[in-house]
């Protein structure tokens, strides 16, 4: 299984591509698209935790391409807190969105590298996520 990560708008690492490919090889995929959800079962608005993440991939030929990566977080206090997009790297549309607005995706290079490093550490080293794969 090959995930395209070279020469795209943000520097998706080989490590992330390999981690995603490993998850997908464990699943019997039937279509040309897949959404992977990463959830910390203990994450909530009151106590925090590791942010939920959603990654969408679509297959073109024999190669899977990253469509978007979205990191969610609670915004608000108490019963008014709601889960919203905190960081959204939309490779298909070429935009990056955060709580401050929408920007060309190329402007998110530094924040993406920090986000990805943290995410891989949480996924691989700390193993904090419950993973579900929808296709």
DRENDO-1510 file (C-alpha; in Angstrom, 1 decimal, always signed):
<recs>
REC; n; res; u; v; w
REC; 1; UNK; +0.0; +0.0; +0.0 .
REC; 2; UNK; +1.4; +3.4; -1.0 .
REC; 3; UNK; +0.4; +6.7; +0.3 .
REC; 4; UNK; +1.6; +9.7; -1.7 .
REC; 5; UNK; +3.4; +12.2; +0.5 .
REC; 6; UNK; +6.2; +13.6; -1.7 .
REC; 7; UNK; +5.9; +17.0; -3.5 .
REC; 8; UNK; +2.6; +18.1; -2.0 .
REC; 9; UNK; +1.6; +21.4; -0.5 .
REC; 10; UNK; +2.8; +20.5; +3.1 .
REC; 11; UNK; +5.7; +18.4; +4.1 .
REC; 12; UNK; +3.9; +15.2; +5.0 .
REC; 13; UNK; +6.6; +12.9; +6.4 .
REC; 14; UNK; +7.4; +9.3; +5.3 .
REC; 15; UNK; +6.8; +8.3; +9.0 .
REC; 16; UNK; +3.2; +9.5; +8.8 .
REC; 17; UNK; +2.6; +7.9; +5.4 .
REC; 18; UNK; +4.0; +4.6; +6.8 .
REC; 19; UNK; +1.9; +4.8; +10.0 .
REC; 20; UNK; -1.3; +5.4; +7.9 .
REC; 21; UNK; -0.4; +2.6; +5.4 .
REC; 22; UNK; +0.1; +0.2; +8.3 .
REC; 23; UNK; -3.3; +1.0; +9.7 .
REC; 24; UNK; -4.9; +0.5; +6.3 .
REC; 25; UNK; -3.2; -2.8; +5.6 .
REC; 26; UNK; -4.9; -4.2; +8.7 .
REC; 27; UNK; -8.3; -3.3; +7.3 .
REC; 28; UNK; -10.1; -4.9; +4.3 .
REC; 29; UNK; -10.8; -1.9; +2.1 .
REC; 30; UNK; -13.6; -2.0; -0.3 .
REC; 31; UNK; -13.7; +1.5; -1.9 .
REC; 32; UNK; -11.6; +4.3; -3.2 .
REC; 33; UNK; -11.8; +6.5; -0.1 .
REC; 34; UNK; -11.3; +6.0; +3.6 .
REC; 35; UNK; -11.7; +8.2; +6.7 .
REC; 36; UNK; -9.5; +7.4; +9.7 .
REC; 37; UNK; -10.6; +8.7; +13.1 .
REC; 38; UNK; -8.3; +8.9; +16.0 .
REC; 39; UNK; -9.9; +9.4; +19.4 .
REC; 40; UNK; -8.7; +9.7; +22.9 .
REC; 41; UNK; -11.5; +8.0; +24.9 .
REC; 42; UNK; -10.8; +10.3; +27.9 .
REC; 43; UNK; -10.8; +13.6; +26.1 .
REC; 44; UNK; -13.5; +16.0; +27.2 .
REC; 45; UNK; -14.1; +19.7; +27.6 .
REC; 46; UNK; -13.6; +19.7; +31.4 .
REC; 47; UNK; -10.3; +17.7; +31.7 .
REC; 48; UNK; -8.7; +18.0; +28.3 .
REC; 49; UNK; -6.7; +15.2; +26.7 .
REC; 50; UNK; -5.5; +14.4; +23.3 .
REC; 51; UNK; -7.4; +16.1; +20.5 .
REC; 52; UNK; -9.5; +14.0; +18.1 .
REC; 53; UNK; -8.1; +13.8; +14.6 .
REC; 54; UNK; -9.7; +12.8; +11.3 .
REC; 55; UNK; -7.7; +12.0; +8.2 .
REC; 56; UNK; -9.3; +11.4; +4.8 .
REC; 57; UNK; -7.6; +9.5; +2.0 .
REC; 58; UNK; -8.7; +8.9; -1.6 .
REC; 59; UNK; -7.2; +6.3; -4.0 .
REC; 60; UNK; -6.2; +7.3; -7.5 .
REC; 61; UNK; -4.9; +4.4; -9.4 .
REC; 62; UNK; -2.8; +2.4; -7.0 .
REC; 63; UNK; -1.8; +5.3; -4.8 .
REC; 64; UNK; -3.7; +6.8; -1.8 .
REC; 65; UNK; -3.7; +10.6; -1.5 .
REC; 66; UNK; -4.2; +12.7; +1.6 .
REC; 67; UNK; -7.4; +14.9; +1.1 .
REC; 68; UNK; -7.5; +16.5; +4.5 .
REC; 69; UNK; -6.2; +16.3; +8.1 .
REC; 70; UNK; -8.4; +17.9; +10.7 .
REC; 71; UNK; -7.6; +18.3; +14.4 .
REC; 72; UNK; -10.6; +19.0; +16.7 .
REC; 73; UNK; -10.8; +20.7; +20.1 .
REC; 74; UNK; -13.4; +21.8; +22.5 .
REC; 75; UNK; -14.2; +25.5; +22.4 .
REC; 76; UNK; -16.2; +27.2; +25.2 .
REC; 77; UNK; -16.9; +26.5; +28.8 .
REC; 78; UNK; -19.0; +23.9; +30.7 .
REC; 79; UNK; -22.2; +22.9; +29.0 .
REC; 80; UNK; -21.6; +25.4; +26.2 .
REC; 81; UNK; -18.4; +23.8; +25.0 .
REC; 82; UNK; -18.5; +22.3; +21.6 .
REC; 83; UNK; -16.1; +20.2; +19.5 .
REC; 84; UNK; -14.9; +22.3; +16.6 .
REC; 85; UNK; -12.1; +22.3; +14.0 .
REC; 86; UNK; -9.0; +23.7; +15.5 .
REC; 87; UNK; -6.6; +23.0; +12.7 .
REC; 88; UNK; -7.8; +21.9; +9.2 .
REC; 89; UNK; -5.2; +21.1; +6.5 .
REC; 90; UNK; -7.3; +20.7; +3.3 .
REC; 91; UNK; -5.0; +19.4; +0.6 .
REC; 92; UNK; -7.7; +19.2; -2.0 .
REC; 93; UNK; -8.9; +22.8; -1.7 .
REC; 94; UNK; -5.4; +24.1; -1.0 .
REC; 95; UNK; -6.4; +25.9; +2.2 .
REC; 96; UNK; -5.5; +25.9; +5.9 .
REC; 97; UNK; -8.1; +26.8; +8.4 .
REC; 98; UNK; -7.8; +27.6; +12.1 .
REC; 99; UNK; -9.7; +29.6; +14.7 .
REC; 100; UNK; -8.4; +32.8; +13.2 .
REC; 101; UNK; -9.4; +32.3; +9.6 .
REC; 102; UNK; -8.7; +30.6; +6.3 .
REC; 103; UNK; -5.3; +30.8; +4.6 .
REC; 104; UNK; -3.4; +29.4; +1.6 .
REC; 105; UNK; -2.2; +25.9; +2.8 .
REC; 106; UNK; +1.4; +26.8; +2.1 .
REC; 107; UNK; +1.3; +29.3; +5.0 .
REC; 108; UNK; +0.8; +26.4; +7.4 .
REC; 109; UNK; +4.1; +24.7; +6.8 .
REC; 110; UNK; +5.6; +25.4; +10.3 .
REC; 111; UNK; +2.4; +24.6; +12.2 .
REC; 112; UNK; +1.9; +21.5; +10.2 .
REC; 113; UNK; +5.3; +20.2; +11.0 .
REC; 114; UNK; +4.8; +20.8; +14.8 .
REC; 115; UNK; +1.3; +19.3; +14.6 .
REC; 116; UNK; +2.5; +16.2; +12.8 .
REC; 117; UNK; +5.5; +15.6; +15.1 .
REC; 118; UNK; +3.2; +15.8; +18.1 .
REC; 119; UNK; +0.5; +13.6; +16.5 .
REC; 120; UNK; +3.0; +10.8; +15.6 .
REC; 121; UNK; +4.4; +10.9; +19.1 .
REC; 122; UNK; +0.9; +10.5; +20.6 .
REC; 123; UNK; +0.0; +7.8; +18.0 .
REC; 124; UNK; +3.2; +5.7; +18.0 .
REC; 125; UNK; +4.9; +6.3; +21.3 .
REC; 126; UNK; +2.1; +7.0; +23.7 .
REC; 127; UNK; -0.6; +4.9; +21.9 .
REC; 128; UNK; -3.4; +7.1; +23.2 .
REC; 129; UNK; -5.8; +6.8; +20.3 .
REC; 130; UNK; -8.7; +4.5; +19.6 .
REC; 131; UNK; -8.7; +4.2; +15.8 .
REC; 132; UNK; -11.6; +3.6; +13.6 .
REC; 133; UNK; -11.5; +3.3; +9.8 .
REC; 134; UNK; -14.6; +4.0; +7.7 .
REC; 135; UNK; -14.8; +3.3; +4.0 .
</recs>
